Amino acid sequence: MTETAKTHVILLSCGSFNPVTKGHIHMFEKAREYLHKTGRFIVIGGIISPVHDSYGKPGLVPSRHRLTMCQLAVQSSDWIRVDPWECYQDTWQTTCSVLEHHRDLMKRVTGCILSNVNTPSTTPVIGQPQNQTPPIYQNHSNMNHKPTAIKVWGKVSESLGKICCVRPHMERFTFVDENANLGTAMRYEEIELRILLLCGSDLLESFCIPGLWKDSDMEVIVGDFGIVVVPRDGADTERIMNHSSVLRKYKDNIIVVKDAVSHPMSIVSSTKSRLALQHGDGHVVDYLNQPVIDYILQSQLYINASG
């Protein structure tokens, strides 16, 4: 399968990230590796979206700290970025609304027609340019210089960074819609682009808890977008999916990352990290990146049981 024939994917992970751990970053890396091995996908980017302060989870530190820690955790990554949109809203946002926001934002920034998992696009996903300026990747002497996946994400991330990696003024979002120009950049490349929710098996299992999720939201999350699950050790994802009618209905839209060898990062959690910090446990270096630890100590976070 050629690169342009593969589905290009952006992995989006929502959560508290209280704090962000090596396990969170490992989840992104394992998911990308697995999707690439299938031969059907190219992961061009990853997005970490920390939850709003009003989520109400006990011990949740303010979003300004969680955003900073996430930025420190991915500062050496060339494909994962942190998005503050969810934190900057007036109130808590559902996972469904966060996915829809990023889908709509990608449309505005790139000119993309994003396909969903049920109705893959039969037309070019990247829209044709709205003006006649020369395509920025066009080279008349060598038409093989098409944009690669990393170029696509780099260009998209550059544009998104200008409006998402600092606290944005809302009028800037409407400005993007009128000036989206990456269609020009992609004139010679037709790709299918999808945003998939990346999660652990614990979030998948939460779909089975009666009343926790709206059925309509689950239909959109699993039915329209799709999920990539990186299980923790011992998690029986097949059993979990069979306990939910929605998960059974859209089972083909759930990609479970299979790994024959257990990895120590699969058991790392924010809870373990907070406990290690509270007890002065030296194993915290196994759970958190050093810049994150340094920031936590400097800011005096997670010193006691209340966060």
C-alpha positions as CSV (number, residue, x, y, z in Angstrom):
1,M,0.0,0.0,0.0
2,T,1.4,3.4,-1.0
3,E,1.8,6.2,1.5
4,T,-1.0,8.2,0.0
5,A,-3.3,5.2,0.1
6,K,-2.9,4.7,3.8
7,T,-5.2,6.4,6.3
8,H,-3.3,9.3,8.0
9,V,-4.1,9.4,11.7
10,I,-3.9,12.0,14.5
11,L,-4.0,10.4,17.9
12,L,-5.9,12.4,20.6
13,S,-5.7,11.5,24.2
14,C,-7.9,13.2,26.8
15,G,-7.4,12.9,30.5
16,S,-6.4,14.5,33.8
17,F,-2.6,14.0,33.3
18,N,-2.3,14.6,37.0
19,P,0.7,14.3,36.5
20,V,1.6,13.2,33.0
21,T,3.7,10.1,33.2
22,K,6.1,8.1,31.1
23,G,3.2,5.7,30.7
24,H,1.2,8.3,28.9
25,I,4.0,9.0,26.4
26,H,4.7,5.3,26.1
27,M,1.0,4.8,25.1
28,F,1.4,7.2,22.2
29,E,4.6,5.5,21.0
30,K,3.2,2.0,21.3
31,A,0.0,3.0,19.4
32,R,2.0,4.6,16.6
33,E,4.3,1.7,16.3
34,Y,1.4,-0.8,16.1
35,L,-0.6,1.2,13.6
36,H,2.4,1.5,11.4
37,K,3.0,-2.2,11.6
38,T,-0.6,-2.9,10.3
39,G,0.5,-1.3,7.0
40,R,-2.8,0.5,6.8
41,F,-2.1,3.7,8.8
42,I,0.4,6.5,9.0
43,V,0.3,8.4,12.3
44,I,1.2,12.0,11.5
45,G,0.6,13.5,15.0
46,G,-0.4,13.1,18.6
47,I,-2.4,15.5,20.8
48,I,-2.5,15.6,24.6
49,S,-5.6,17.4,25.8
50,P,-5.7,17.8,29.6
51,V,-9.1,18.1,31.3
52,H,-10.7,21.3,32.5
53,D,-10.2,22.3,36.2
54,S,-14.0,22.0,36.8
55,Y,-13.9,18.3,36.2
56,G,-14.0,18.0,39.9
57,K,-11.6,15.1,40.4
58,P,-10.1,15.1,44.0
59,G,-6.5,16.2,44.0
60,L,-6.6,17.7,40.5
61,V,-4.0,20.4,40.4
62,P,-4.7,23.6,38.4
63,S,-4.5,23.2,34.6
64,R,-1.7,25.7,34.3
65,H,0.5,23.2,36.1
66,R,-0.8,20.2,34.2
67,L,-0.3,22.0,30.9
68,T,3.3,22.9,31.8
69,M,4.1,19.4,32.9
70,C,2.7,18.0,29.7
71,Q,4.8,20.4,27.7
72,L,7.9,19.4,29.5
73,A,7.1,15.7,29.0
74,V,6.9,16.1,25.2
75,Q,9.5,18.7,24.6
76,S,11.8,16.3,22.9
77,S,9.0,14.8,20.7
78,D,8.7,15.8,17.1
79,W,5.1,14.5,16.7
80,I,3.3,14.9,20.0
81,R,2.0,18.3,21.1
82,V,-0.1,19.6,24.0
83,D,-3.4,21.4,23.3
84,P,-4.8,23.8,25.9
85,W,-8.2,24.3,24.3
86,E,-10.1,22.0,26.7
87,C,-8.5,23.8,29.8
88,Y,-9.4,27.2,28.5
89,Q,-13.1,26.7,28.1
90,D,-15.6,28.1,30.6
91,T,-16.4,24.7,31.9
92,W,-15.7,21.0,31.6
93,Q,-16.0,19.5,28.1
94,T,-17.1,16.1,27.2
95,T,-14.7,13.8,25.3
96,C,-17.1,13.9,22.4
97,S,-17.0,17.7,22.2
98,V,-13.2,17.7,22.4
99,L,-12.9,15.3,19.5
100,E,-15.4,17.3,17.5
101,H,-13.5,20.5,18.2
102,H,-10.3,19.1,16.9
103,R,-12.0,17.7,13.8
104,D,-13.5,21.1,13.1
105,L,-10.2,22.9,13.8
106,M,-8.3,20.5,11.5
107,K,-10.9,21.3,8.7
108,R,-10.4,25.0,9.1
109,V,-6.6,24.9,9.4
110,T,-5.9,22.4,6.6
111,G,-8.9,22.6,4.4
112,C,-9.4,18.9,5.0
113,I,-12.6,17.0,4.6
114,L,-12.1,14.5,7.4
115,S,-13.6,11.1,6.9
116,N,-15.2,9.2,9.7
117,V,-14.8,5.5,10.3
118,N,-18.2,4.6,8.9
119,T,-18.1,6.5,5.7
120,P,-14.5,6.8,4.4
121,S,-14.1,9.6,1.9
122,T,-14.3,8.7,-1.8
123,T,-13.1,12.1,-2.8
124,P,-9.8,13.8,-2.1
125,V,-9.7,14.4,1.7
126,I,-7.5,17.4,1.3
127,G,-9.4,20.2,-0.4
128,Q,-8.3,22.0,-3.4
129,P,-6.7,25.4,-2.9
130,Q,-9.0,28.4,-2.6
131,N,-6.5,30.7,-4.4
132,Q,-4.1,30.4,-7.3
133,T,-0.9,30.9,-5.4
134,P,1.8,28.4,-6.4
135,P,1.7,25.2,-4.3
136,I,4.4,25.5,-1.7
137,Y,5.7,22.0,-2.2
138,Q,5.5,22.1,-6.0
139,N,8.8,21.6,-7.8
140,H,8.5,21.7,-11.6
141,S,11.9,20.0,-12.1
142,N,11.0,17.1,-9.9
143,M,7.3,16.3,-9.2
144,N,8.3,13.5,-6.8
145,H,8.8,16.1,-4.1
146,K,5.4,15.4,-2.5
147,P,4.9,16.3,1.1
148,T,5.6,13.4,3.4
149,A,3.5,12.6,6.5
150,I,5.9,14.4,8.8
151,K,5.8,17.5,6.5
152,V,2.0,17.5,6.7
153,W,2.0,17.3,10.5
154,G,4.8,19.8,10.8
155,K,2.9,22.3,8.7
156,V,-0.4,21.6,10.4
157,S,1.2,21.7,13.9
158,E,2.9,25.0,13.0
159,S,-0.4,26.6,12.2
160,L,-2.2,25.0,15.2
161,G,0.6,26.1,17.4
162,K,0.0,29.7,16.6
163,I,-3.5,29.4,17.8
164,C,-3.5,26.6,20.4
165,C,-0.2,26.6,22.2
166,V,-0.8,29.9,23.8
167,R,-4.0,31.0,25.3
168,P,-6.0,32.0,22.2
169,H,-8.2,35.0,21.6
170,M,-11.4,33.5,20.3
171,E,-11.6,35.8,17.2
172,R,-8.4,34.1,16.0
173,F,-10.3,30.8,15.5
174,T,-12.7,32.5,13.1
175,F,-9.8,34.1,11.3
176,V,-8.3,30.7,10.5
177,D,-11.4,29.6,8.6
178,E,-11.0,32.4,6.1
179,N,-7.3,32.0,5.5
180,A,-6.7,28.2,5.6
181,N,-4.1,27.6,3.0
182,L,-2.7,24.1,3.5
183,G,-4.9,22.9,0.7
184,T,-2.4,24.5,-1.5
185,A,0.4,22.7,0.2
186,M,-1.3,19.4,-0.4
187,R,-2.4,19.9,-4.0
188,Y,-0.6,16.9,-5.3
189,E,-1.5,14.6,-2.4
190,E,-4.8,13.0,-1.8
191,I,-5.0,11.4,1.7
192,E,-7.6,10.1,4.1
193,L,-7.2,11.8,7.5
194,R,-8.8,10.7,10.7
195,I,-8.7,11.7,14.4
196,L,-8.7,8.6,16.7
197,L,-9.2,8.7,20.4
198,L,-6.2,7.1,22.2
199,C,-6.9,5.5,25.6
200,G,-6.1,2.8,28.0
201,S,-8.3,-0.2,28.8
202,D,-9.5,1.6,31.9
203,L,-11.3,4.2,29.8
204,L,-12.7,1.5,27.6
205,E,-14.0,-0.3,30.6
206,S,-15.7,3.0,31.8
207,F,-18.0,2.7,28.8
208,C,-19.6,-0.2,30.5
209,I,-20.5,1.6,33.6
210,P,-24.3,2.4,33.4
211,G,-25.1,6.2,33.3
212,L,-21.4,7.3,33.2
213,W,-21.5,8.1,29.4
214,K,-24.3,9.3,27.3
215,D,-25.2,6.8,24.6
216,S,-25.2,9.5,22.0
217,D,-21.7,10.5,22.9
218,M,-20.5,6.9,22.8
219,E,-22.1,6.5,19.4
220,V,-20.1,9.5,18.1
221,I,-16.8,8.6,19.9
222,V,-16.7,4.9,18.8
223,G,-19.0,5.1,15.7
224,D,-17.8,8.2,14.0
225,F,-14.2,8.6,15.2
226,G,-12.9,5.3,16.5
227,I,-10.6,4.3,19.3
228,V,-7.1,3.0,19.7
229,V,-6.7,1.1,23.0
230,V,-3.4,0.3,24.6
231,P,-4.3,-2.2,27.4
232,R,-2.7,-2.4,30.7
233,D,-1.2,-5.7,31.8
234,G,-3.9,-8.3,32.3
235,A,-6.8,-6.3,30.8
236,D,-9.3,-8.5,28.9
237,T,-10.4,-6.0,26.2
238,E,-12.5,-8.7,24.5
239,R,-14.5,-9.2,27.7
240,I,-14.8,-5.4,28.2
241,M,-16.2,-4.9,24.7
242,N,-18.7,-7.7,25.1
243,H,-20.2,-5.9,28.1
244,S,-21.3,-2.8,26.1
245,S,-23.8,-2.9,23.3
246,V,-22.2,0.2,21.7
247,L,-18.8,-1.3,21.9
248,R,-20.1,-4.6,20.4
249,K,-21.9,-2.6,17.7
250,Y,-18.7,-0.7,16.6
251,K,-16.2,-3.4,17.5
252,D,-14.5,-3.0,14.1
253,N,-13.8,0.7,15.0
254,I,-11.8,-0.3,18.0
255,I,-8.1,-1.0,17.5
256,V,-6.5,-2.9,20.3
257,V,-2.7,-2.6,20.4
258,K,-1.4,-6.1,20.9
259,D,2.0,-6.7,22.4
260,A,3.4,-10.1,23.1
261,V,5.9,-8.8,25.6
262,S,4.7,-6.9,28.7
263,H,6.3,-3.5,29.2
264,P,7.0,-1.9,32.6
265,M,5.5,1.4,31.4
266,S,2.1,-0.4,31.0
267,I,1.6,-0.4,34.8
268,V,2.7,3.2,35.4
269,S,-0.1,5.5,36.5
270,S,-0.6,9.0,37.8
271,T,-1.9,7.6,41.0
272,K,1.3,5.6,41.6
273,S,3.3,8.7,40.7
274,R,1.5,10.9,43.2
275,L,1.9,8.3,46.0
276,A,5.6,8.0,45.2
277,L,6.0,11.8,45.4
278,Q,4.1,12.0,48.7
279,H,6.2,9.2,50.3
280,G,9.5,10.4,48.9
281,D,9.8,7.1,47.0
282,G,12.9,7.2,44.7
283,H,11.0,5.0,42.2
284,V,9.2,8.2,41.0
285,V,12.1,8.5,38.5
286,D,10.7,5.4,36.8
287,Y,7.3,6.9,36.5
288,L,8.0,10.6,35.5
289,N,10.4,12.4,33.2
290,Q,13.1,14.3,35.1
291,P,11.9,17.8,33.9
292,V,8.4,16.9,35.2
293,I,9.8,15.9,38.5
294,D,11.9,19.1,38.7
295,Y,8.8,21.2,38.0
296,I,6.7,19.3,40.6
297,L,9.3,19.9,43.3
298,Q,9.8,23.5,42.3
299,S,6.0,24.1,42.4
300,Q,5.5,22.0,45.5
301,L,2.8,19.9,43.9
302,Y,1.4,16.6,45.3
303,I,3.1,17.1,48.6
304,N,0.1,15.8,50.6
305,A,-2.7,13.4,49.9
306,S,-5.1,16.2,48.8
307,G,-2.8,17.0,45.8
